[in-house]
């Protein structure tokens, strides 16, 4: 995998995600996740593992979507675990991610809930 800028704060992950997505770099997006990370996408499904996340984003980014930065909500940190969230511009309710500090001090996503779907009743 190429060398990428590391997220030295949990909040950096969202900025790097937008930059890499807009550049069409699925490998760069996947580099923001731990090896066994879980992404709740597509809605109602789970994508597990960095390689599966890369393959998913390769398909998504093939359509050349454009992502805009979303202002973050306050980050909650407890030791080496952080909860980040943004209120999405598309009205999806919220986006939430759990990140973990790595041995080198950088942060990677462990869990990612990019869209909340209304539960079926």
mmCIF file of the C-alpha atoms, coordinates in Angstrom:
data_MODEL
# 
_entry.id   MODEL 
# 
loop_
_atom_site.group_PDB 
_atom_site.id 
_atom_site.type_symbol 
_atom_site.label_atom_id 
_atom_site.label_alt_id 
_atom_site.label_comp_id 
_atom_site.label_asym_id 
_atom_site.label_entity_id 
_atom_site.label_seq_id 
_atom_site.pdbx_PDB_ins_code 
_atom_site.Cartn_x 
_atom_site.Cartn_y 
_atom_site.Cartn_z 
_atom_site.occupancy 
_atom_site.B_iso_or_equiv 
_atom_site.pdbx_formal_charge 
_atom_site.auth_seq_id 
_atom_site.auth_comp_id 
_atom_site.auth_asym_id 
_atom_site.auth_atom_id 
_atom_site.pdbx_PDB_model_num 
ATOM 1   C CA . UNK A 1 1   ? 0.000   0.000  0.000   1.00 0.00 ? 1   UNK A CA 1 
ATOM 2   C CA . UNK A 1 2   ? 1.357   3.487  -0.796  1.00 0.00 ? 2   UNK A CA 1 
ATOM 3   C CA . UNK A 1 3   ? 2.350   5.834  2.019   1.00 0.00 ? 3   UNK A CA 1 
ATOM 4   C CA . UNK A 1 4   ? -0.509  8.123  3.011   1.00 0.00 ? 4   UNK A CA 1 
ATOM 5   C CA . UNK A 1 5   ? -0.852  11.031 5.407   1.00 0.00 ? 5   UNK A CA 1 
ATOM 6   C CA . UNK A 1 6   ? -1.875  9.635  8.772   1.00 0.00 ? 6   UNK A CA 1 
ATOM 7   C CA . UNK A 1 7   ? -4.733  10.922 10.886  1.00 0.00 ? 7   UNK A CA 1 
ATOM 8   C CA . UNK A 1 8   ? -3.004  12.223 14.000  1.00 0.00 ? 8   UNK A CA 1 
ATOM 9   C CA . UNK A 1 9   ? -6.336  13.250 15.544  1.00 0.00 ? 9   UNK A CA 1 
ATOM 10  C CA . UNK A 1 10  ? -9.601  11.314 15.229  1.00 0.00 ? 10  UNK A CA 1 
ATOM 11  C CA . UNK A 1 11  ? -11.138 14.328 13.464  1.00 0.00 ? 11  UNK A CA 1 
ATOM 12  C CA . UNK A 1 12  ? -8.508  14.146 10.713  1.00 0.00 ? 12  UNK A CA 1 
ATOM 13  C CA . UNK A 1 13  ? -10.035 10.929 9.368   1.00 0.00 ? 13  UNK A CA 1 
ATOM 14  C CA . UNK A 1 14  ? -13.104 12.711 8.000   1.00 0.00 ? 14  UNK A CA 1 
ATOM 15  C CA . UNK A 1 15  ? -11.001 15.328 6.192   1.00 0.00 ? 15  UNK A CA 1 
ATOM 16  C CA . UNK A 1 16  ? -8.745  12.658 4.699   1.00 0.00 ? 16  UNK A CA 1 
ATOM 17  C CA . UNK A 1 17  ? -11.796 10.606 3.691   1.00 0.00 ? 17  UNK A CA 1 
ATOM 18  C CA . UNK A 1 18  ? -13.243 13.554 1.733   1.00 0.00 ? 18  UNK A CA 1 
ATOM 19  C CA . UNK A 1 19  ? -9.894  14.357 0.073   1.00 0.00 ? 19  UNK A CA 1 
ATOM 20  C CA . UNK A 1 20  ? -9.222  10.760 -0.965  1.00 0.00 ? 20  UNK A CA 1 
ATOM 21  C CA . UNK A 1 21  ? -12.781 10.070 -2.088  1.00 0.00 ? 21  UNK A CA 1 
ATOM 22  C CA . UNK A 1 22  ? -12.844 13.171 -4.251  1.00 0.00 ? 22  UNK A CA 1 
ATOM 23  C CA . UNK A 1 23  ? -9.522  12.065 -5.771  1.00 0.00 ? 23  UNK A CA 1 
ATOM 24  C CA . UNK A 1 24  ? -11.091 8.682  -6.626  1.00 0.00 ? 24  UNK A CA 1 
ATOM 25  C CA . UNK A 1 25  ? -8.563  6.890  -4.386  1.00 0.00 ? 25  UNK A CA 1 
ATOM 26  C CA . UNK A 1 26  ? -10.304 3.783  -2.986  1.00 0.00 ? 26  UNK A CA 1 
ATOM 27  C CA . UNK A 1 27  ? -7.014  2.417  -1.620  1.00 0.00 ? 27  UNK A CA 1 
ATOM 28  C CA . UNK A 1 28  ? -6.450  5.687  0.217   1.00 0.00 ? 28  UNK A CA 1 
ATOM 29  C CA . UNK A 1 29  ? -9.954  5.573  1.687   1.00 0.00 ? 29  UNK A CA 1 
ATOM 30  C CA . UNK A 1 30  ? -9.427  1.973  2.834   1.00 0.00 ? 30  UNK A CA 1 
ATOM 31  C CA . UNK A 1 31  ? -6.125  2.996  4.473   1.00 0.00 ? 31  UNK A CA 1 
ATOM 32  C CA . UNK A 1 32  ? -8.215  5.005  6.977   1.00 0.00 ? 32  UNK A CA 1 
ATOM 33  C CA . UNK A 1 33  ? -9.619  1.731  8.394   1.00 0.00 ? 33  UNK A CA 1 
ATOM 34  C CA . UNK A 1 34  ? -8.122  -0.966 10.591  1.00 0.00 ? 34  UNK A CA 1 
ATOM 35  C CA . UNK A 1 35  ? -7.522  -4.342 8.911   1.00 0.00 ? 35  UNK A CA 1 
ATOM 36  C CA . UNK A 1 36  ? -10.684 -5.882 10.441  1.00 0.00 ? 36  UNK A CA 1 
ATOM 37  C CA . UNK A 1 37  ? -12.843 -2.742 10.514  1.00 0.00 ? 37  UNK A CA 1 
ATOM 38  C CA . UNK A 1 38  ? -16.613 -2.959 10.061  1.00 0.00 ? 38  UNK A CA 1 
ATOM 39  C CA . UNK A 1 39  ? -18.413 -0.513 7.758   1.00 0.00 ? 39  UNK A CA 1 
ATOM 40  C CA . UNK A 1 40  ? -22.222 -0.443 7.900   1.00 0.00 ? 40  UNK A CA 1 
ATOM 41  C CA . UNK A 1 41  ? -22.607 0.151  4.174   1.00 0.00 ? 41  UNK A CA 1 
ATOM 42  C CA . UNK A 1 42  ? -24.480 -0.311 1.894   1.00 0.00 ? 42  UNK A CA 1 
ATOM 43  C CA . UNK A 1 43  ? -27.400 0.614  4.185   1.00 0.00 ? 43  UNK A CA 1 
ATOM 44  C CA . UNK A 1 44  ? -28.644 -2.426 6.055   1.00 0.00 ? 44  UNK A CA 1 
ATOM 45  C CA . UNK A 1 45  ? -25.483 -4.419 5.272   1.00 0.00 ? 45  UNK A CA 1 
ATOM 46  C CA . UNK A 1 46  ? -21.952 -4.749 6.644   1.00 0.00 ? 46  UNK A CA 1 
ATOM 47  C CA . UNK A 1 47  ? -18.641 -4.635 4.829   1.00 0.00 ? 47  UNK A CA 1 
ATOM 48  C CA . UNK A 1 48  ? -15.910 -6.239 6.920   1.00 0.00 ? 48  UNK A CA 1 
ATOM 49  C CA . UNK A 1 49  ? -12.156 -5.821 6.499   1.00 0.00 ? 49  UNK A CA 1 
ATOM 50  C CA . UNK A 1 50  ? -9.933  -3.267 4.819   1.00 0.00 ? 50  UNK A CA 1 
ATOM 51  C CA . UNK A 1 51  ? -9.775  -5.146 1.505   1.00 0.00 ? 51  UNK A CA 1 
ATOM 52  C CA . UNK A 1 52  ? -13.570 -5.474 1.294   1.00 0.00 ? 52  UNK A CA 1 
ATOM 53  C CA . UNK A 1 53  ? -13.897 -1.777 2.165   1.00 0.00 ? 53  UNK A CA 1 
ATOM 54  C CA . UNK A 1 54  ? -11.421 -0.912 -0.610  1.00 0.00 ? 54  UNK A CA 1 
ATOM 55  C CA . UNK A 1 55  ? -13.377 -3.009 -3.132  1.00 0.00 ? 55  UNK A CA 1 
ATOM 56  C CA . UNK A 1 56  ? -16.654 -1.383 -2.089  1.00 0.00 ? 56  UNK A CA 1 
ATOM 57  C CA . UNK A 1 57  ? -15.227 2.143  -2.401  1.00 0.00 ? 57  UNK A CA 1 
ATOM 58  C CA . UNK A 1 58  ? -13.708 1.299  -5.757  1.00 0.00 ? 58  UNK A CA 1 
ATOM 59  C CA . UNK A 1 59  ? -17.241 0.620  -7.018  1.00 0.00 ? 59  UNK A CA 1 
ATOM 60  C CA . UNK A 1 60  ? -18.725 3.696  -5.296  1.00 0.00 ? 60  UNK A CA 1 
ATOM 61  C CA . UNK A 1 61  ? -15.978 6.025  -6.540  1.00 0.00 ? 61  UNK A CA 1 
ATOM 62  C CA . UNK A 1 62  ? -16.276 4.746  -10.115 1.00 0.00 ? 62  UNK A CA 1 
ATOM 63  C CA . UNK A 1 63  ? -19.382 6.949  -10.342 1.00 0.00 ? 63  UNK A CA 1 
ATOM 64  C CA . UNK A 1 64  ? -17.215 9.984  -9.435  1.00 0.00 ? 64  UNK A CA 1 
ATOM 65  C CA . UNK A 1 65  ? -19.378 11.206 -6.530  1.00 0.00 ? 65  UNK A CA 1 
ATOM 66  C CA . UNK A 1 66  ? -18.392 14.524 -4.989  1.00 0.00 ? 66  UNK A CA 1 
ATOM 67  C CA . UNK A 1 67  ? -18.118 14.739 -1.206  1.00 0.00 ? 67  UNK A CA 1 
ATOM 68  C CA . UNK A 1 68  ? -18.304 17.973 0.752   1.00 0.00 ? 68  UNK A CA 1 
ATOM 69  C CA . UNK A 1 69  ? -16.768 18.393 4.191   1.00 0.00 ? 69  UNK A CA 1 
ATOM 70  C CA . UNK A 1 70  ? -19.308 18.205 7.014   1.00 0.00 ? 70  UNK A CA 1 
ATOM 71  C CA . UNK A 1 71  ? -18.672 20.065 10.270  1.00 0.00 ? 71  UNK A CA 1 
ATOM 72  C CA . UNK A 1 72  ? -17.853 17.575 13.021  1.00 0.00 ? 72  UNK A CA 1 
ATOM 73  C CA . UNK A 1 73  ? -19.734 17.189 16.259  1.00 0.00 ? 73  UNK A CA 1 
ATOM 74  C CA . UNK A 1 74  ? -17.522 17.187 19.376  1.00 0.00 ? 74  UNK A CA 1 
ATOM 75  C CA . UNK A 1 75  ? -15.306 14.101 19.510  1.00 0.00 ? 75  UNK A CA 1 
ATOM 76  C CA . UNK A 1 76  ? -15.519 11.867 22.574  1.00 0.00 ? 76  UNK A CA 1 
ATOM 77  C CA . UNK A 1 77  ? -12.212 10.252 23.571  1.00 0.00 ? 77  UNK A CA 1 
ATOM 78  C CA . UNK A 1 78  ? -11.602 7.610  26.204  1.00 0.00 ? 78  UNK A CA 1 
ATOM 79  C CA . UNK A 1 79  ? -8.001  6.442  26.224  1.00 0.00 ? 79  UNK A CA 1 
ATOM 80  C CA . UNK A 1 80  ? -7.249  4.969  22.811  1.00 0.00 ? 80  UNK A CA 1 
ATOM 81  C CA . UNK A 1 81  ? -10.879 4.938  21.597  1.00 0.00 ? 81  UNK A CA 1 
ATOM 82  C CA . UNK A 1 82  ? -12.726 7.881  20.047  1.00 0.00 ? 82  UNK A CA 1 
ATOM 83  C CA . UNK A 1 83  ? -16.266 8.456  18.834  1.00 0.00 ? 83  UNK A CA 1 
ATOM 84  C CA . UNK A 1 84  ? -16.571 10.915 15.969  1.00 0.00 ? 84  UNK A CA 1 
ATOM 85  C CA . UNK A 1 85  ? -19.770 12.090 14.310  1.00 0.00 ? 85  UNK A CA 1 
ATOM 86  C CA . UNK A 1 86  ? -21.075 14.574 11.790  1.00 0.00 ? 86  UNK A CA 1 
ATOM 87  C CA . UNK A 1 87  ? -24.592 15.757 11.016  1.00 0.00 ? 87  UNK A CA 1 
ATOM 88  C CA . UNK A 1 88  ? -24.795 15.002 7.272   1.00 0.00 ? 88  UNK A CA 1 
ATOM 89  C CA . UNK A 1 89  ? -25.913 17.587 4.764   1.00 0.00 ? 89  UNK A CA 1 
ATOM 90  C CA . UNK A 1 90  ? -28.081 14.982 3.044   1.00 0.00 ? 90  UNK A CA 1 
ATOM 91  C CA . UNK A 1 91  ? -30.431 14.705 6.025   1.00 0.00 ? 91  UNK A CA 1 
ATOM 92  C CA . UNK A 1 92  ? -29.504 11.072 6.811   1.00 0.00 ? 92  UNK A CA 1 
ATOM 93  C CA . UNK A 1 93  ? -29.671 11.872 10.551  1.00 0.00 ? 93  UNK A CA 1 
ATOM 94  C CA . UNK A 1 94  ? -26.071 11.402 11.651  1.00 0.00 ? 94  UNK A CA 1 
ATOM 95  C CA . UNK A 1 95  ? -22.847 9.681  10.782  1.00 0.00 ? 95  UNK A CA 1 
ATOM 96  C CA . UNK A 1 96  ? -20.828 8.029  13.557  1.00 0.00 ? 96  UNK A CA 1 
ATOM 97  C CA . UNK A 1 97  ? -17.458 6.344  13.671  1.00 0.00 ? 97  UNK A CA 1 
ATOM 98  C CA . UNK A 1 98  ? -15.355 4.650  16.321  1.00 0.00 ? 98  UNK A CA 1 
ATOM 99  C CA . UNK A 1 99  ? -11.633 5.156  15.849  1.00 0.00 ? 99  UNK A CA 1 
ATOM 100 C CA . UNK A 1 100 ? -8.728  3.570  17.686  1.00 0.00 ? 100 UNK A CA 1 
ATOM 101 C CA . UNK A 1 101 ? -5.310  5.061  18.366  1.00 0.00 ? 101 UNK A CA 1 
ATOM 102 C CA . UNK A 1 102 ? -2.581  3.010  16.716  1.00 0.00 ? 102 UNK A CA 1 
ATOM 103 C CA . UNK A 1 103 ? 0.831   2.219  18.264  1.00 0.00 ? 103 UNK A CA 1 
ATOM 104 C CA . UNK A 1 104 ? 2.417   5.089  16.266  1.00 0.00 ? 104 UNK A CA 1 
ATOM 105 C CA . UNK A 1 105 ? -0.104  7.588  17.700  1.00 0.00 ? 105 UNK A CA 1 
ATOM 106 C CA . UNK A 1 106 ? -2.212  7.844  14.530  1.00 0.00 ? 106 UNK A CA 1 
ATOM 107 C CA . UNK A 1 107 ? -5.923  6.977  14.389  1.00 0.00 ? 107 UNK A CA 1 
ATOM 108 C CA . UNK A 1 108 ? -7.856  4.518  12.204  1.00 0.00 ? 108 UNK A CA 1 
ATOM 109 C CA . UNK A 1 109 ? -11.551 3.723  11.967  1.00 0.00 ? 109 UNK A CA 1 
ATOM 110 C CA . UNK A 1 110 ? -12.669 0.537  13.632  1.00 0.00 ? 110 UNK A CA 1 
ATOM 111 C CA . UNK A 1 111 ? -16.450 0.939  13.201  1.00 0.00 ? 111 UNK A CA 1 
ATOM 112 C CA . UNK A 1 112 ? -18.200 3.196  10.699  1.00 0.00 ? 112 UNK A CA 1 
ATOM 113 C CA . UNK A 1 113 ? -21.925 3.928  10.526  1.00 0.00 ? 113 UNK A CA 1 
ATOM 114 C CA . UNK A 1 114 ? -22.117 6.401  7.608   1.00 0.00 ? 114 UNK A CA 1 
ATOM 115 C CA . UNK A 1 115 ? -25.906 6.338  7.350   1.00 0.00 ? 115 UNK A CA 1 
ATOM 116 C CA . UNK A 1 116 ? -28.608 5.545  9.830   1.00 0.00 ? 116 UNK A CA 1 
ATOM 117 C CA . UNK A 1 117 ? -31.639 3.842  8.389   1.00 0.00 ? 117 UNK A CA 1 
ATOM 118 C CA . UNK A 1 118 ? -35.018 3.910  10.097  1.00 0.00 ? 118 UNK A CA 1 
ATOM 119 C CA . UNK A 1 119 ? -35.615 0.511  11.687  1.00 0.00 ? 119 UNK A CA 1 
ATOM 120 C CA . UNK A 1 120 ? -38.423 -1.560 10.181  1.00 0.00 ? 120 UNK A CA 1 
ATOM 121 C CA . UNK A 1 121 ? -41.363 -1.954 12.524  1.00 0.00 ? 121 UNK A CA 1 
# 
